């Protein structure tokens, strides 16, 4: 079986890259394709086993290394220019345009979909505001580009033979936007990095890239309004100054932390707080692997992970008052949570489980595809 793995861009190690890592764990003979590849040597070894990535023409455009996202209007054309003649299987690892690759009728195309392209759909206004394209001619031209991306995304919905979604929330979006059914296989979580028997300390914890849709500044503001409760924030990004503006003396901002520091901070926290609408939310499952209950917005992939009253609690409004009320509710029921039981339950999201389920799904689909 000649196989190709298609990934949007290799620049760091986020949730989709962790899936790519698992895909190349399952099969080490993938040919790897991506719009651009700017991985460090250490990440290249970890994620794709030192494979050479076949990149698009965007790789060679001016300033691509730091500004490749500015070439967004070219992404559909670039992804369609890859040639998959002779491949038996193409696995697209998609949160933007990877699912739009063109394959022949003798090639099985399976898409692992993290989300239909968000910045052309439900998060458009937020992305435009963050980029400074929310007024005047900039807004007009940006919307024209995103309208074109959305139209292309709709048009290419039929290209994968099968969709795998990372959550029920994403599967519902795939059905709504594309009219396609998707099988849910939750992404890999490195549950074994965490331990649940650390001595708990009197602080709440959150960790994320500091980007607008993560709403970390909202959590900081909520705890600033609860000065008798401590919040610790780990992460860095473009919203750092905004988070600092909202943070009172009881809010500690650590910036970037190592994996080892993250595991310790997670394992000692009284609860993990999450206010973003995520397609899945790997960090929530990581908190559970540390035995830590989660206070989460009850929208999105969090509902695949958090079970009310067992390993956390929900709030329904993405507001300061919603978070404050949820923290108060959590404290009223905090005696109900068993750290070890939470950690044991989190094993169902393990990397080993993900790789076994992906392997079984793809191999069954390939046998059926070949026997048509």
C-alpha positions as CSV (number, residue, x, y, z in Angstrom):
1,X,0.0,0.0,0.0
2,X,1.7,3.2,-1.2
3,X,0.6,5.9,1.3
4,X,0.7,9.7,1.5
5,X,0.1,11.9,4.5
6,X,-1.0,15.4,3.8
7,X,-0.7,18.1,6.5
8,X,-1.3,21.8,6.2
9,X,1.9,23.2,7.6
10,X,4.8,22.0,9.7
11,X,6.0,24.8,12.0
12,X,5.4,23.7,15.6
13,X,3.8,20.9,17.6
14,X,0.1,21.5,18.3
15,X,-2.8,19.2,18.3
16,X,-2.8,18.4,14.6
17,X,0.9,17.7,14.7
18,X,0.5,15.3,17.5
19,X,-1.9,13.4,15.2
20,X,0.7,13.4,12.4
21,X,3.2,12.0,14.9
22,X,0.8,9.1,15.7
23,X,0.1,8.5,12.0
24,X,3.8,8.1,11.3
25,X,4.0,5.8,14.4
26,X,1.4,3.5,12.8
27,X,3.0,3.5,9.4
28,X,6.6,4.5,9.0
29,X,6.4,4.4,5.2
30,X,4.3,7.5,4.5
31,X,5.3,10.0,1.9
32,X,4.7,13.4,3.7
33,X,3.2,16.4,1.9
34,X,2.7,19.9,3.4
35,X,2.2,23.5,2.1
36,X,5.3,24.5,4.1
37,X,7.9,22.8,6.3
38,X,9.9,24.9,8.8
39,X,10.3,22.3,11.5
40,X,13.4,22.3,13.8
41,X,15.6,19.2,13.6
42,X,14.3,17.9,17.0
43,X,10.6,18.3,16.0
44,X,11.2,16.7,12.6
45,X,12.6,13.7,14.3
46,X,9.8,13.5,16.8
47,X,6.9,14.3,14.5
48,X,7.7,12.6,11.2
49,X,10.8,10.5,11.9
50,X,13.2,12.7,10.0
51,X,11.2,12.3,6.7
52,X,11.7,14.8,3.9
53,X,8.5,16.7,3.4
54,X,7.3,17.4,-0.1
55,X,6.3,21.1,0.0
56,X,4.2,23.4,-2.2
57,X,5.5,26.4,-4.1
58,X,4.5,28.5,-1.1
59,X,7.7,27.2,0.7
60,X,9.8,29.3,-1.7
61,X,7.8,32.5,-1.7
62,X,9.3,35.6,0.0
63,X,9.1,35.8,3.8
64,X,7.2,32.4,3.9
65,X,9.0,31.2,7.0
66,X,7.5,33.8,9.2
67,X,4.5,35.0,7.2
68,X,3.2,32.0,5.2
69,X,-0.3,32.5,6.5
70,X,-0.4,35.8,4.5
71,X,-0.5,33.6,1.4
72,X,-3.9,32.1,2.4
73,X,-5.5,33.0,-1.0
74,X,-3.0,30.7,-2.6
75,X,-3.6,27.7,-0.3
76,X,-6.4,26.0,-2.3
77,X,-4.4,26.1,-5.5
78,X,-1.2,25.0,-3.8
79,X,-2.9,22.0,-2.2
80,X,-4.5,21.0,-5.5
81,X,-1.1,21.1,-7.2
82,X,0.2,18.0,-5.4
83,X,0.2,14.9,-7.6
84,X,-1.0,11.7,-6.0
85,X,-0.9,9.5,-9.0
86,X,0.0,5.9,-8.1
87,X,-0.9,6.2,-4.4
88,X,-3.2,3.6,-2.8
89,X,-4.0,5.7,0.3
90,X,-4.0,9.5,1.0
91,X,-4.6,10.5,4.6
92,X,-5.3,14.2,4.9
93,X,-4.8,15.7,8.4
94,X,-7.0,18.7,7.9
95,X,-8.1,21.9,9.8
96,X,-7.9,24.2,6.8
97,X,-7.3,23.0,3.2
98,X,-5.6,19.6,3.4
99,X,-8.9,17.8,2.7
100,X,-9.1,19.4,-0.7
101,X,-6.3,17.4,-2.3
102,X,-7.2,15.9,-5.6
103,X,-6.9,12.1,-5.9
104,X,-7.8,9.6,-8.6
105,X,-10.6,7.0,-8.4
106,X,-8.2,4.2,-7.5
107,X,-6.9,6.1,-4.5
108,X,-8.6,5.9,-1.1
109,X,-8.7,9.3,0.5
110,X,-9.5,9.5,4.2
111,X,-9.7,12.8,6.0
112,X,-8.9,13.2,9.7
113,X,-10.8,16.5,10.2
114,X,-10.0,18.7,13.2
115,X,-12.5,21.3,12.0
116,X,-13.9,22.7,8.8
117,X,-11.9,25.9,8.1
118,X,-12.9,28.1,11.1
119,X,-11.6,31.5,9.9
120,X,-13.9,31.4,6.9
121,X,-16.9,30.3,9.0
122,X,-17.8,30.7,12.7
123,X,-14.7,32.5,13.8
124,X,-14.4,34.9,10.9
125,X,-15.2,38.1,12.7
126,X,-12.8,37.2,15.5
127,X,-9.9,36.5,13.1
128,X,-10.5,39.7,11.1
129,X,-10.5,41.8,14.3
130,X,-7.3,40.2,15.5
131,X,-5.6,40.7,12.1
132,X,-6.8,44.3,12.0
133,X,-8.9,43.7,8.9
134,X,-12.3,44.6,10.5
135,X,-12.7,48.1,9.0
136,X,-12.9,49.8,5.6
137,X,-11.3,48.4,2.5
138,X,-9.2,45.9,4.5
139,X,-12.4,44.3,5.8
140,X,-14.0,44.3,2.3
141,X,-11.0,42.5,0.7
142,X,-10.5,40.1,3.6
143,X,-14.1,39.1,3.4
144,X,-13.8,38.6,-0.3
145,X,-10.8,36.2,0.2
146,X,-12.6,34.3,3.0
147,X,-15.8,34.0,0.9
148,X,-13.7,32.5,-1.8
149,X,-12.0,30.1,0.6
150,X,-15.5,29.1,2.0
151,X,-16.9,28.5,-1.5
152,X,-13.9,26.3,-2.3
153,X,-14.2,24.4,1.0
154,X,-17.8,23.7,0.3
155,X,-17.0,22.6,-3.3
156,X,-14.3,20.1,-2.2
157,X,-16.4,18.5,0.6
158,X,-16.9,15.4,-1.6
159,X,-13.2,14.7,-2.2
160,X,-12.5,12.5,0.8
161,X,-14.1,9.1,0.6
162,X,-14.4,9.0,4.4
163,X,-14.2,11.6,7.2
164,X,-12.9,10.9,10.7
165,X,-13.8,13.7,13.2
166,X,-11.9,14.5,16.4
167,X,-15.1,15.0,18.4
168,X,-18.9,14.8,18.2
169,X,-18.8,18.6,17.9
170,X,-16.7,18.5,14.8
171,X,-18.7,15.6,13.4
172,X,-21.8,17.8,13.7
173,X,-20.1,20.6,11.8
174,X,-19.0,18.2,9.1
175,X,-22.6,17.1,8.6
176,X,-23.9,20.7,8.7
177,X,-21.3,22.3,6.4
178,X,-20.4,19.4,4.1
179,X,-23.5,17.1,4.3
180,X,-21.1,14.2,5.1
181,X,-21.2,11.7,8.0
182,X,-18.0,11.3,10.1
183,X,-16.7,8.6,12.4
184,X,-15.5,10.1,15.7
185,X,-12.0,9.0,16.9
186,X,-10.7,11.3,19.6
187,X,-7.2,12.6,19.1
188,X,-4.1,11.2,21.0
189,X,-3.4,12.4,24.5
190,X,-0.1,11.7,26.3
191,X,-1.9,10.6,29.4
192,X,1.2,8.9,30.8
193,X,3.0,12.2,31.2
194,X,0.8,13.1,34.2
195,X,0.3,11.7,37.7
196,X,-2.7,12.2,39.9
197,X,-1.2,11.7,43.4
198,X,0.6,14.9,43.8
199,X,-0.2,17.0,46.8
200,X,-2.9,19.5,45.8
201,X,-2.2,23.2,46.3
202,X,-4.6,26.1,46.6
203,X,-4.7,27.5,43.1
204,X,-6.7,27.2,39.9
205,X,-4.8,26.6,36.7
206,X,-5.2,27.3,33.0
207,X,-2.7,26.8,30.1
208,X,-2.9,27.7,26.4
209,X,-1.4,29.6,23.5
210,X,-2.5,33.1,24.2
211,X,-4.5,33.7,21.1
212,X,-7.9,35.4,21.0
213,X,-10.3,32.5,20.7
214,X,-8.8,30.8,23.8
215,X,-10.3,33.5,26.0
216,X,-7.6,33.4,28.6
217,X,-8.0,37.1,29.3
218,X,-11.6,36.3,30.2
219,X,-10.4,33.8,32.8
220,X,-7.9,36.3,34.2
221,X,-10.5,39.0,34.5
222,X,-12.9,36.6,36.3
223,X,-10.3,35.7,38.9
224,X,-9.3,39.3,39.3
225,X,-12.9,39.8,40.4
226,X,-12.3,36.9,43.0
227,X,-9.3,38.3,44.8
228,X,-9.4,35.6,47.5
229,X,-8.7,32.9,44.9
230,X,-5.4,32.3,43.1
231,X,-5.1,31.6,39.3
232,X,-1.9,30.4,37.6
233,X,-1.6,30.9,33.8
234,X,0.9,29.1,31.6
235,X,1.4,30.0,28.0
236,X,2.6,32.7,25.6
237,X,1.3,34.4,22.5
238,X,-0.1,37.5,20.9
239,X,-2.6,38.1,23.7
240,X,0.0,38.3,26.5
241,X,-0.3,42.0,27.1
242,X,-4.1,41.8,27.0
243,X,-4.0,39.0,29.6
244,X,-1.7,41.1,31.8
245,X,-4.0,44.1,31.6
246,X,-6.9,41.9,33.0
247,X,-4.8,40.2,35.6
248,X,-4.9,41.3,39.3
249,X,-2.4,40.5,42.0
250,X,-3.9,37.1,42.6
251,X,-3.2,36.0,38.9
252,X,0.2,34.7,38.2
253,X,1.4,34.6,34.5
254,X,4.2,32.1,34.0
255,X,4.7,32.4,30.2
256,X,6.0,29.3,28.4
257,X,6.6,26.2,30.6
258,X,8.2,22.9,29.7
259,X,6.3,19.6,29.5
260,X,7.6,18.6,32.9
261,X,6.6,21.9,34.5
262,X,3.2,21.6,32.9
263,X,2.6,18.1,34.4
264,X,3.5,19.3,37.8
265,X,1.4,22.5,37.7
266,X,-1.5,20.4,36.4
267,X,-1.1,17.8,39.0
268,X,-1.1,20.2,42.0
269,X,-4.0,22.4,40.9
270,X,-7.3,22.2,42.6
271,X,-9.0,22.6,39.2
272,X,-8.3,23.5,35.6
273,X,-10.3,26.3,34.0
274,X,-11.2,26.4,30.3
275,X,-13.3,29.1,28.5
276,X,-12.7,28.4,24.8
277,X,-14.9,26.8,22.2
278,X,-12.6,24.0,21.1
279,X,-13.2,21.3,18.5
280,X,-11.8,18.8,21.1
281,X,-9.5,20.2,23.7
282,X,-6.5,18.0,24.4
283,X,-5.4,20.1,27.4
284,X,-8.7,19.3,29.1
285,X,-8.0,15.5,28.8
286,X,-4.5,16.2,30.0
287,X,-5.9,17.8,33.1
288,X,-8.0,14.7,33.7
289,X,-4.9,12.5,33.2
290,X,-3.4,14.4,36.2
291,X,-6.6,13.7,38.2
292,X,-7.6,17.4,38.1
293,X,-11.3,18.3,37.7
294,X,-12.1,20.8,34.9
295,X,-14.3,23.9,35.0
296,X,-15.2,24.3,31.3
297,X,-17.4,26.1,28.9
298,X,-20.2,23.7,28.0
299,X,-19.9,24.2,24.2
300,X,-17.7,22.3,21.8
301,X,-15.4,19.3,22.3
302,X,-15.3,19.8,26.0
303,X,-18.6,17.9,26.1
304,X,-16.9,14.8,24.8
305,X,-14.5,14.9,27.8
306,X,-16.1,16.5,30.9
307,X,-18.8,14.6,32.7
308,X,-20.8,16.9,35.0
309,X,-20.2,16.1,38.7
310,X,-17.7,13.3,37.9
311,X,-14.6,15.0,36.5
312,X,-15.7,18.6,36.3
313,X,-18.5,21.1,35.8
314,X,-19.8,23.3,33.1
315,X,-20.7,26.9,32.6
316,X,-22.9,27.9,29.7
317,X,-22.0,31.6,29.1
318,X,-18.6,32.7,27.8
319,X,-18.5,35.6,30.2
320,X,-16.8,36.8,33.4
321,X,-19.9,36.2,35.4
322,X,-20.3,32.7,33.9
323,X,-16.8,31.7,35.0
324,X,-17.3,33.2,38.5
325,X,-20.6,31.3,39.0
326,X,-18.9,28.1,37.8
327,X,-16.0,28.4,40.2
328,X,-18.5,28.9,43.1
329,X,-20.5,25.9,41.9
330,X,-17.3,23.9,41.7
331,X,-16.3,24.8,45.3
332,X,-19.7,23.7,46.5
333,X,-19.3,20.2,45.1
334,X,-15.5,19.9,45.2
335,X,-15.7,17.0,47.7
336,X,-17.4,14.9,45.1
337,X,-14.3,14.6,42.9
338,X,-12.0,11.6,43.2
339,X,-8.6,12.4,41.6
340,X,-7.6,8.8,41.0
341,X,-10.9,7.9,39.3
342,X,-10.6,11.0,37.1
343,X,-7.1,9.9,36.0
344,X,-8.2,6.3,35.3
345,X,-11.1,7.5,33.2
346,X,-8.7,9.7,31.1
347,X,-6.9,6.6,29.9
348,X,-9.6,6.2,27.3
349,X,-8.0,9.1,25.4
350,X,-4.5,7.6,25.3
351,X,-2.2,7.8,22.3
352,X,-2.1,4.0,22.1
353,X,-5.9,3.9,21.9
354,X,-5.9,6.5,19.1
355,X,-3.3,4.6,17.0
356,X,-5.1,1.3,17.4
357,X,-8.5,2.8,16.4
358,X,-7.0,4.7,13.4
359,X,-5.2,1.6,12.2
360,X,-8.3,-0.6,12.4
361,X,-10.5,2.0,10.7
362,X,-8.2,2.7,7.8
363,X,-7.3,-1.0,7.1
364,X,-11.0,-2.0,7.1
365,X,-11.9,0.8,4.7
366,X,-8.9,0.0,2.5
367,X,-9.9,-3.7,2.2
368,X,-13.5,-2.7,1.3
369,X,-12.3,-0.1,-1.1
370,X,-10.1,-2.6,-3.0
371,X,-12.9,-5.2,-3.2
372,X,-15.4,-2.9,-4.9
